[in-house]
Amino acid sequence: MADPKYANLPGIDLNSPDVYETSELPEDDQNTRPEQEEIHSDAIERVNLDSKTAYKRFKGTVLDASNADFSGRIQKQRNTGYDIIKNEYEMLEEGSEGKETPQQKYQRLQYEMRELTEEVNKVKESVKTDTNENLSPINLGKQLEYLHHQLADLHLEKLLGPEASVDLSDPQGALRKRLLTQLETYSPASKSATPSKGSKTSDKASEGKASDHVTYELYYRPEQAQFSKNAKLASIEERLERLEAVIGQNPQKMSALTAEVSNKSLLAAVSNINSKLSLLDPAQIDQVEARLQNVLQKVNQITEKKIVSDDSEKQAKVTELYEIVKKWESMADVLPQVVDRLTTLKDIHEQALQFSQALVYLDTAQQEIRKTLTEHGDMMKQLEDSFKQNTDVIKKNCQSLEERMKSLKK
């Protein structure tokens, strides 16, 4: 019903129900608040987080909340948050106020050297040398090798102990060696074992009744095994790419490698090279040297026999030449006379040669003349025949002409 206060107003229908007009939204959405406009302000700093970068940054780490303090109490020590424990080796986090120990500094240098080596190798493979750059990748690689030698010359492993040495190529093996070293250094008299940071095994010494043993708690994570498997596969793929880059599609290189192998494959070529390298073993070298000495003696004997045989052959040839010269000694006096006779006969031989040439020319000319006369005789016969025929024709024509003249006179 309508409100009674509108009873005396004109145009008000008091008998109809009240109608209220609303917006076109359904009832469920009428109470929703409108979306607030995004505020753009320079005072608000917006940080974009890359999930891949964060994953690489915290890959292989363990979150330790034992020393976390978010109470906000005022105290001398600064409140700390979560602690990140490295699996491979330990070094201070970026922006940390703590002072690095020599061991952490040494491990950080090893890590940075490894990263720098990988970046330089990528630059060498992908980017050509730019003449405008102040430091080319080749020079950078040489300086990197020099830094490696300097770091190795410090001999920090002897000063810091075996825990400082980290094999960057095989971190899992380095951790196993470190664990075995700690077990070897343990003595039953020690009350507790010191856990090593950065190890995948968190060791805890039993502080209870039994003090003659150490208890290690091993935590296995399947994803870490998958990561190591992927790393090995990536290493194999990299080695295959290097082999493909060295050998390529050139059949000459492949034929040169597999020239001495029946099975034309890289594995057979590598085994062949390994068999050749095994000959460089000191024990094998002695045997090879002894065999070479025997071969050298045999070669010397063969050379001596060959020299003797060559001398005998030369002597036989000299004897044969001497006999020939001895036979020609009796003819040496007659040779000058023979030479004089041959000289005098030279002119006669030349004249005889000219006479024979003249005879040949005359014979040829005579044959040509004879051939010409024969042709002329044939032509004369043809001319006589044709002349005779023409004479007969003329006679016939004259007779016919006379007959016509006679007929005309009549």
Kinemage of the C-alpha trace (Angstrom):
@kinemage 1
@onewidth
@group {chain A} dominant
@subgroup {mainchain}
@vectorlist {calphas} color= white
{ca met a 1} P 0.000 0.000 0.000
{ca ala a 2} L 1.060 3.590 -0.551
{ca asp a 3} L 2.276 5.702 2.312
{ca pro a 4} L -0.692 7.468 4.101
{ca lys a 5} L 1.098 10.790 3.864
{ca tyr a 6} L 0.459 10.759 0.104
{ca ala a 7} L -3.317 10.183 0.597
{ca asn a 8} L -4.490 13.728 -0.175
{ca leu a 9} L -2.048 14.328 -3.072
{ca pro a 10} L -3.387 14.229 -6.611
{ca gly a 11} L -2.119 11.565 -9.071
{ca ile a 12} L -1.355 8.984 -6.368
{ca asp a 13} L -2.819 5.508 -6.785
{ca leu a 14} L -3.461 4.336 -3.256
{ca asn a 15} L -4.858 0.917 -4.245
{ca ser a 16} L -1.825 -0.293 -6.284
{ca pro a 17} L 1.319 -1.843 -4.731
{ca asp a 18} L 4.468 0.236 -4.354
{ca val a 19} L 7.046 0.010 -7.205
{ca tyr a 20} L 10.720 0.901 -6.722
{ca glu a 21} L 12.994 1.524 -9.711
{ca thr a 22} L 16.539 0.069 -9.603
{ca ser a 23} L 19.480 -0.340 -11.974
{ca glu a 24} L 19.624 -3.123 -14.568
{ca leu a 25} L 22.022 -5.268 -12.479
{ca pro a 26} L 20.704 -8.529 -11.043
{ca glu a 27} L 20.005 -8.685 -7.307
{ca asp a 28} L 23.128 -10.774 -6.619
{ca asp a 29} L 25.381 -8.145 -8.170
{ca gln a 30} L 23.703 -5.025 -6.850
{ca asn a 31} L 25.747 -4.983 -3.638
{ca thr a 32} L 29.108 -5.428 -5.410
{ca arg a 33} L 31.501 -2.566 -5.060
{ca pro a 34} L 32.742 -0.875 -8.210
{ca glu a 35} L 36.291 -1.627 -9.206
{ca gln a 36} L 38.742 0.902 -7.914
{ca glu a 37} L 40.882 2.585 -10.475
{ca glu a 38} L 44.572 1.647 -10.428
{ca ile a 39} L 46.574 4.380 -8.814
{ca his a 40} L 49.682 5.440 -10.729
{ca ser a 41} L 52.152 7.119 -8.448
{ca asp a 42} L 55.919 7.644 -8.600
{ca ala a 43} L 56.132 6.986 -4.864
{ca ile a 44} L 55.061 3.363 -5.333
{ca glu a 45} L 57.804 1.015 -6.513
{ca arg a 46} L 56.599 -1.979 -8.479
{ca val a 47} L 58.980 -4.932 -8.719
{ca asn a 48} L 58.504 -7.553 -11.441
{ca leu a 49} L 59.549 -11.022 -10.354
{ca asp a 50} L 60.882 -13.396 -12.994
{ca ser a 51} L 60.101 -16.967 -11.962
{ca lys a 52} L 62.921 -18.483 -14.062
{ca thr a 53} L 65.533 -16.130 -12.615
{ca ala a 54} L 64.291 -16.805 -9.080
{ca tyr a 55} L 64.392 -20.550 -9.708
{ca lys a 56} L 68.003 -20.372 -10.953
{ca arg a 57} L 68.923 -18.120 -8.016
{ca phe a 58} L 67.570 -20.466 -5.317
{ca lys a 59} L 68.153 -23.760 -7.143
{ca gly a 60} L 69.777 -26.379 -4.942
{ca thr a 61} L 69.239 -24.493 -1.632
{ca val a 62} L 67.551 -25.335 1.668
{ca leu a 63} L 65.473 -22.842 3.677
{ca asp a 64} L 66.483 -22.718 7.346
{ca ala a 65} L 63.995 -20.968 9.675
{ca ser a 66} L 65.662 -21.926 12.966
{ca asn a 67} L 67.220 -18.472 13.474
{ca ala a 68} L 64.401 -16.427 11.919
{ca asp a 69} L 63.132 -13.530 14.076
{ca phe a 70} L 60.232 -11.360 12.869
{ca ser a 71} L 59.169 -10.063 16.307
{ca gly a 72} L 60.461 -6.549 15.691
{ca arg a 73} L 61.998 -6.281 19.158
{ca ile a 74} L 64.729 -3.743 19.716
{ca gln a 75} L 68.002 -5.454 20.484
{ca lys a 76} L 71.700 -5.150 19.766
{ca gln a 77} L 71.697 -7.848 17.128
{ca arg a 78} L 69.851 -7.154 13.958
{ca asn a 79} L 66.745 -9.262 13.377
{ca thr a 80} L 67.401 -11.986 10.836
{ca gly a 81} L 65.037 -13.721 8.453
{ca tyr a 82} L 65.236 -17.054 6.760
{ca asp a 83} L 68.672 -18.539 6.187
{ca ile a 84} L 69.480 -20.154 2.841
{ca ile a 85} L 71.906 -23.074 2.960
{ca lys a 86} L 73.790 -23.903 -0.224
{ca asn a 87} L 73.998 -27.521 -1.281
{ca glu a 88} L 77.207 -27.366 -3.295
{ca tyr a 89} L 79.235 -24.916 -1.233
{ca glu a 90} L 78.613 -22.011 1.099
{ca met a 91} L 79.170 -18.338 0.462
{ca leu a 92} L 77.555 -15.215 1.860
{ca glu a 93} L 74.355 -13.930 0.331
{ca glu a 94} L 74.332 -10.777 -1.755
{ca gly a 95} L 74.026 -7.705 0.448
{ca ser a 96} L 74.956 -9.573 3.615
{ca glu a 97} L 76.697 -7.508 6.294
{ca gly a 98} L 78.673 -10.461 7.656
{ca lys a 99} L 82.354 -10.751 6.920
{ca glu a 100} L 83.458 -13.523 4.586
{ca thr a 101} L 85.700 -16.208 5.953
{ca pro a 102} L 88.741 -17.232 3.869
{ca gln a 103} L 86.981 -20.472 2.962
{ca gln a 104} L 83.833 -18.656 1.778
{ca lys a 105} L 85.900 -16.142 -0.168
{ca tyr a 106} L 87.862 -18.952 -1.872
{ca gln a 107} L 84.671 -20.780 -2.802
{ca arg a 108} L 83.074 -17.563 -4.083
{ca leu a 109} L 86.105 -16.939 -6.311
{ca gln a 110} L 85.847 -20.482 -7.674
{ca tyr a 111} L 82.157 -19.966 -8.426
{ca glu a 112} L 82.738 -16.620 -10.148
{ca met a 113} L 85.632 -18.051 -12.176
{ca arg a 114} L 83.369 -20.873 -13.336
{ca glu a 115} L 80.605 -18.439 -14.381
{ca leu a 116} L 83.119 -16.220 -16.189
{ca thr a 117} L 84.544 -19.251 -18.036
{ca glu a 118} L 81.076 -20.301 -19.210
{ca glu a 119} L 80.241 -16.770 -20.398
{ca val a 120} L 83.536 -16.457 -22.296
{ca asn a 121} L 82.982 -19.841 -23.980
{ca lys a 122} L 79.487 -18.765 -25.047
{ca val a 123} L 80.846 -15.511 -26.455
{ca lys a 124} L 83.562 -17.384 -28.386
{ca glu a 125} L 81.005 -19.718 -29.959
{ca ser a 126} L 78.177 -17.273 -30.740
{ca val a 127} L 79.717 -13.830 -31.301
{ca lys a 128} L 82.461 -12.953 -33.786
{ca thr a 129} L 85.368 -10.822 -32.665
{ca asp a 130} L 84.454 -7.131 -32.784
{ca thr a 131} L 87.288 -4.751 -33.629
{ca asn a 132} L 85.607 -1.905 -31.724
{ca glu a 133} L 85.646 -3.749 -28.425
{ca asn a 134} L 88.418 -2.926 -25.999
{ca leu a 135} L 88.681 -6.529 -24.767
{ca ser a 136} L 88.045 -9.345 -27.224
{ca pro a 137} L 86.814 -12.795 -26.068
{ca ile a 138} L 90.177 -14.346 -27.016
{ca asn a 139} L 92.144 -11.943 -24.820
{ca leu a 140} L 89.559 -12.379 -22.074
{ca gly a 141} L 90.017 -16.163 -22.219
{ca lys a 142} L 93.805 -15.779 -21.901
{ca gln a 143} L 93.403 -13.503 -18.876
{ca leu a 144} L 90.944 -15.992 -17.398
{ca glu a 145} L 93.507 -18.798 -17.685
{ca tyr a 146} L 96.056 -16.547 -16.004
{ca leu a 147} L 93.609 -15.939 -13.108
{ca his a 148} L 93.078 -19.705 -12.813
{ca his a 149} L 96.829 -20.205 -12.452
{ca gln a 150} L 97.046 -17.424 -9.862
{ca leu a 151} L 94.223 -18.957 -7.818
{ca ala a 152} L 95.879 -22.377 -7.990
{ca asp a 153} L 99.264 -20.941 -6.969
{ca leu a 154} L 97.816 -19.689 -3.662
{ca his a 155} L 97.595 -23.307 -2.368
{ca leu a 156} L 94.622 -22.380 -0.170
{ca glu a 157} L 93.547 -25.996 0.030
{ca lys a 158} L 96.555 -26.732 2.231
{ca leu a 159} L 95.785 -23.769 4.523
{ca leu a 160} L 91.988 -24.086 4.708
{ca gly a 161} L 91.809 -27.867 4.673
{ca pro a 162} L 89.995 -30.267 2.348
{ca glu a 163} L 86.641 -28.529 2.937
{ca ala a 164} L 87.777 -25.553 0.877
{ca ser a 165} L 88.330 -27.598 -2.291
{ca val a 166} L 85.210 -27.827 -4.422
{ca asp a 167} L 85.243 -29.648 -7.715
{ca leu a 168} L 83.026 -27.466 -9.880
{ca ser a 169} L 82.790 -30.073 -12.606
{ca asp a 170} L 81.537 -32.779 -10.194
{ca pro a 171} L 79.983 -31.197 -7.071
{ca gln a 172} L 78.288 -34.451 -6.025
{ca gly a 173} L 81.617 -36.283 -5.986
{ca ala a 174} L 83.188 -33.432 -4.007
{ca leu a 175} L 80.463 -33.700 -1.378
{ca arg a 176} L 80.973 -37.455 -1.077
{ca lys a 177} L 84.721 -36.963 -0.626
{ca arg a 178} L 84.077 -34.338 2.051
{ca leu a 179} L 81.736 -36.685 3.909
{ca leu a 180} L 84.311 -39.495 3.820
{ca thr a 181} L 87.011 -37.096 5.057
{ca gln a 182} L 84.844 -36.093 8.013
{ca leu a 183} L 84.185 -39.731 8.858
{ca glu a 184} L 87.908 -40.516 8.727
{ca thr a 185} L 88.803 -37.593 10.997
{ca tyr a 186} L 86.204 -38.627 13.588
{ca ser a 187} L 87.608 -40.093 16.799
{ca pro a 188} L 85.607 -41.811 19.556
{ca ala a 189} L 86.991 -39.312 22.078
{ca ser a 190} L 85.241 -36.395 20.376
{ca lys a 191} L 81.975 -35.495 21.990
{ca ser a 192} L 80.317 -34.034 18.948
{ca ala a 193} L 80.883 -33.849 15.208
{ca thr a 194} L 80.935 -30.501 13.479
{ca pro a 195} L 78.418 -30.354 10.598
{ca ser a 196} L 79.708 -29.062 7.294
{ca lys a 197} L 77.772 -26.251 5.656
{ca gly a 198} L 76.936 -26.524 1.997
{ca ser a 199} L 76.709 -30.333 2.116
{ca lys a 200} L 73.679 -32.216 0.925
{ca thr a 201} L 73.986 -34.391 4.070
{ca ser a 202} L 73.227 -32.661 7.375
{ca asp a 203} L 75.318 -34.495 9.939
{ca lys a 204} L 74.405 -34.380 13.629
{ca ala a 205} L 76.540 -35.859 16.366
{ca ser a 206} L 74.694 -37.752 19.040
{ca glu a 207} L 75.060 -35.875 22.335
{ca gly a 208} L 73.248 -38.509 24.391
{ca lys a 209} L 74.501 -41.625 26.041
{ca ala a 210} L 76.495 -43.073 23.161
{ca ser a 211} L 79.558 -40.909 22.451
{ca asp a 212} L 81.499 -43.428 20.399
{ca his a 213} L 79.619 -43.043 17.128
{ca val a 214} L 78.293 -40.417 14.743
{ca thr a 215} L 74.805 -40.289 13.291
{ca tyr a 216} L 74.264 -38.796 9.826
{ca glu a 217} L 70.782 -37.961 8.600
{ca leu a 218} L 70.559 -38.197 4.818
{ca tyr a 219} L 67.831 -36.285 2.975
{ca tyr a 220} L 67.203 -37.362 -0.604
{ca arg a 221} L 65.318 -35.143 -3.015
{ca pro a 222} L 64.213 -36.670 -6.337
{ca glu a 223} L 64.232 -33.317 -8.111
{ca gln a 224} L 67.938 -32.882 -7.335
{ca ala a 225} L 68.690 -36.257 -8.930
{ca gln a 226} L 66.666 -35.170 -11.953
{ca phe a 227} L 68.650 -31.924 -12.105
{ca ser a 228} L 71.948 -33.814 -12.013
{ca lys a 229} L 70.662 -36.179 -14.707
{ca asn a 230} L 69.669 -33.227 -16.895
{ca ala a 231} L 73.085 -31.663 -16.294
{ca lys a 232} L 74.804 -34.858 -17.452
{ca leu a 233} L 72.588 -35.002 -20.542
{ca ala a 234} L 73.398 -31.373 -21.285
{ca ser a 235} L 77.103 -32.142 -20.915
{ca ile a 236} L 76.788 -35.077 -23.346
{ca glu a 237} L 74.893 -32.888 -25.837
{ca glu a 238} L 77.593 -30.226 -25.566
{ca arg a 239} L 80.308 -32.807 -26.265
{ca leu a 240} L 78.348 -34.097 -29.261
{ca glu a 241} L 78.004 -30.547 -30.590
{ca arg a 242} L 81.754 -30.079 -30.253
{ca leu a 243} L 82.374 -33.325 -32.158
{ca glu a 244} L 79.956 -32.232 -34.881
{ca ala a 245} L 81.666 -28.822 -35.049
{ca val a 246} L 85.111 -30.444 -35.370
{ca ile a 247} L 84.153 -33.171 -37.863
{ca gly a 248} L 81.145 -31.580 -39.552
{ca gln a 249} L 79.845 -32.814 -42.890
{ca asn a 250} L 83.297 -33.062 -44.472
{ca pro a 251} L 83.839 -36.696 -45.597
{ca gln a 252} L 87.595 -36.119 -45.909
{ca lys a 253} L 87.981 -35.615 -42.139
{ca met a 254} L 85.946 -38.740 -41.414
{ca ser a 255} L 87.914 -40.788 -43.947
{ca ala a 256} L 91.192 -39.537 -42.449
{ca leu a 257} L 90.084 -40.636 -38.970
{ca thr a 258} L 88.795 -44.037 -40.076
{ca ala a 259} L 91.465 -44.821 -42.681
{ca glu a 260} L 93.076 -47.554 -40.570
{ca val a 261} L 89.810 -48.955 -39.182
{ca ser a 262} L 87.530 -51.512 -40.806
{ca asn a 263} L 84.471 -50.222 -38.938
{ca lys a 264} L 83.978 -46.661 -40.204
{ca ser a 265} L 82.823 -45.096 -36.917
{ca leu a 266} L 84.122 -42.611 -34.362
{ca leu a 267} L 84.209 -45.260 -31.629
{ca ala a 268} L 86.516 -47.467 -33.682
{ca ala a 269} L 88.712 -44.469 -34.530
{ca val a 270} L 88.969 -43.502 -30.844
{ca ser a 271} L 89.838 -47.082 -29.846
{ca asn a 272} L 92.504 -47.122 -32.564
{ca ile a 273} L 93.989 -43.881 -31.224
{ca asn a 274} L 93.886 -45.281 -27.669
{ca ser a 275} L 95.750 -48.389 -28.804
{ca lys a 276} L 98.407 -46.166 -30.362
{ca leu a 277} L 98.622 -44.063 -27.205
{ca ser a 278} L 99.086 -47.212 -25.124
{ca leu a 279} L 102.355 -47.750 -26.989
{ca leu a 280} L 103.696 -44.634 -25.261
{ca asp a 281} L 103.621 -46.450 -21.920
{ca pro a 282} L 107.192 -46.693 -20.484
{ca ala a 283} L 107.014 -50.500 -20.381
{ca gln a 284} L 105.789 -50.609 -23.973
{ca ile a 285} L 108.428 -48.091 -25.060
{ca asp a 286} L 111.223 -50.388 -23.840
{ca gln a 287} L 109.809 -53.294 -25.836
{ca val a 288} L 109.375 -51.135 -28.925
{ca glu a 289} L 112.933 -49.843 -28.562
{ca ala a 290} L 114.304 -53.405 -28.336
{ca arg a 291} L 112.373 -54.420 -31.449
{ca leu a 292} L 113.610 -51.339 -33.287
{ca gln a 293} L 117.195 -52.242 -32.387
{ca asn a 294} L 116.708 -55.724 -33.874
{ca val a 295} L 115.168 -54.255 -37.008
{ca leu a 296} L 118.047 -51.765 -37.279
{ca gln a 297} L 120.619 -54.569 -37.076
{ca lys a 298} L 118.836 -56.511 -39.812
{ca val a 299} L 118.676 -53.397 -41.991
{ca asn a 300} L 122.423 -52.844 -41.521
{ca gln a 301} L 123.151 -56.460 -42.510
{ca ile a 302} L 120.996 -56.141 -45.617
{ca thr a 303} L 122.745 -52.874 -46.520
{ca glu a 304} L 126.181 -54.489 -46.227
{ca lys a 305} L 125.146 -57.431 -48.416
{ca lys a 306} L 123.683 -55.053 -50.958
{ca ile a 307} L 126.945 -53.075 -51.085
{ca val a 308} L 128.937 -56.284 -51.707
{ca ser a 309} L 126.581 -57.375 -54.493
{ca asp a 310} L 126.722 -53.920 -56.076
{ca asp a 311} L 130.541 -54.030 -56.080
{ca ser a 312} L 130.587 -57.441 -57.808
{ca glu a 313} L 128.163 -56.227 -60.482
{ca lys a 314} L 130.272 -53.138 -61.137
{ca gln a 315} L 133.426 -55.270 -61.438
{ca ala a 316} L 131.746 -57.546 -63.985
{ca lys a 317} L 130.635 -54.578 -66.079
{ca val a 318} L 134.142 -53.065 -66.012
{ca thr a 319} L 135.641 -56.388 -67.179
{ca glu a 320} L 133.171 -56.580 -70.045
{ca leu a 321} L 133.984 -53.035 -71.139
{ca tyr a 322} L 137.734 -53.820 -71.044
{ca glu a 323} L 137.273 -56.807 -73.368
{ca ile a 324} L 135.253 -54.703 -75.816
{ca val a 325} L 137.926 -51.976 -75.852
{ca lys a 326} L 140.631 -54.587 -76.395
{ca lys a 327} L 138.816 -55.918 -79.478
{ca trp a 328} L 138.517 -52.420 -80.976
{ca glu a 329} L 142.237 -51.643 -80.535
{ca ser a 330} L 143.137 -53.494 -83.821
{ca met a 331} L 140.454 -51.526 -85.698
{ca ala a 332} L 141.582 -48.153 -84.384
{ca asp a 333} L 144.272 -47.788 -87.159
{ca val a 334} L 141.790 -48.492 -89.976
{ca leu a 335} L 139.131 -46.063 -88.775
{ca pro a 336} L 140.764 -42.834 -90.192
{ca gln a 337} L 140.912 -44.319 -93.705
{ca val a 338} L 137.305 -45.429 -93.466
{ca val a 339} L 136.299 -41.915 -92.413
{ca asp a 340} L 138.126 -40.370 -95.420
{ca arg a 341} L 136.419 -42.768 -97.833
{ca leu a 342} L 133.024 -42.026 -96.363
{ca thr a 343} L 133.698 -38.293 -96.716
{ca thr a 344} L 134.564 -38.654 -100.421
{ca leu a 345} L 131.551 -40.853 -101.022
{ca lys a 346} L 129.282 -38.279 -99.443
{ca asp a 347} L 129.255 -36.086 -102.618
{ca ile a 348} L 128.613 -39.081 -104.853
{ca his a 349} L 125.738 -40.142 -102.639
{ca glu a 350} L 124.240 -36.644 -102.817
{ca gln a 351} L 124.511 -36.576 -106.642
{ca ala a 352} L 122.975 -40.028 -106.870
{ca leu a 353} L 120.128 -38.816 -104.677
{ca gln a 354} L 119.567 -35.804 -106.958
{ca phe a 355} L 119.694 -38.025 -110.083
{ca ser a 356} L 117.122 -40.375 -108.594
{ca gln a 357} L 114.890 -37.418 -107.807
{ca ala a 358} L 115.254 -36.133 -111.411
{ca leu a 359} L 114.365 -39.550 -112.780
{ca val a 360} L 111.287 -39.651 -110.621
{ca tyr a 361} L 110.281 -36.196 -111.889
{ca leu a 362} L 110.841 -37.190 -115.543
{ca asp a 363} L 108.857 -40.365 -115.096
{ca thr a 364} L 105.992 -38.398 -113.615
{ca ala a 365} L 106.091 -35.837 -116.455
{ca gln a 366} L 106.186 -38.592 -119.092
{ca gln a 367} L 103.126 -40.219 -117.565
{ca glu a 368} L 101.260 -36.912 -117.581
{ca ile a 369} L 102.194 -36.260 -121.263
{ca arg a 370} L 101.083 -39.746 -122.230
{ca lys a 371} L 97.810 -39.210 -120.466
{ca thr a 372} L 97.329 -35.873 -122.255
{ca leu a 373} L 98.044 -37.400 -125.691
{ca thr a 374} L 95.553 -40.150 -125.037
{ca glu a 375} L 92.907 -37.588 -124.176
{ca his a 376} L 93.714 -35.558 -127.339
{ca gly a 377} L 93.466 -38.704 -129.544
{ca asp a 378} L 90.034 -39.432 -128.114
{ca met a 379} L 88.956 -35.885 -128.805
{ca met a 380} L 90.229 -36.102 -132.445
{ca lys a 381} L 88.231 -39.259 -132.998
{ca gln a 382} L 85.123 -37.595 -131.655
{ca leu a 383} L 85.777 -34.574 -133.875
{ca glu a 384} L 86.198 -36.752 -136.989
{ca asp a 385} L 82.990 -38.613 -136.230
{ca ser a 386} L 81.053 -35.431 -135.703
{ca phe a 387} L 82.577 -33.830 -138.847
{ca lys a 388} L 81.642 -36.876 -140.905
{ca gln a 389} L 78.100 -36.787 -139.644
{ca asn a 390} L 77.820 -33.083 -140.359
{ca thr a 391} L 79.166 -33.653 -143.920
{ca asp a 392} L 76.514 -36.271 -144.574
{ca val a 393} L 73.819 -33.970 -143.294
{ca ile a 394} L 75.048 -31.118 -145.511
{ca lys a 395} L 75.082 -33.382 -148.544
{ca lys a 396} L 71.525 -34.449 -147.875
{ca asn a 397} L 70.450 -30.862 -147.450
{ca cys a 398} L 72.112 -29.870 -150.711
{ca gln a 399} L 70.396 -32.659 -152.613
{ca ser a 400} L 67.032 -31.704 -151.188
{ca leu a 401} L 67.708 -28.078 -152.097
{ca glu a 402} L 68.621 -28.976 -155.678
{ca glu a 403} L 65.467 -31.000 -156.007
{ca arg a 404} L 63.383 -28.077 -154.830
{ca met a 405} L 65.170 -25.749 -157.256
{ca lys a 406} L 64.444 -28.097 -160.078
{ca ser a 407} L 60.831 -28.311 -159.075
{ca leu a 408} L 60.605 -24.529 -159.012
{ca lys a 409} L 62.126 -24.191 -162.465
{ca lys a 410} L 59.472 -26.443 -163.932
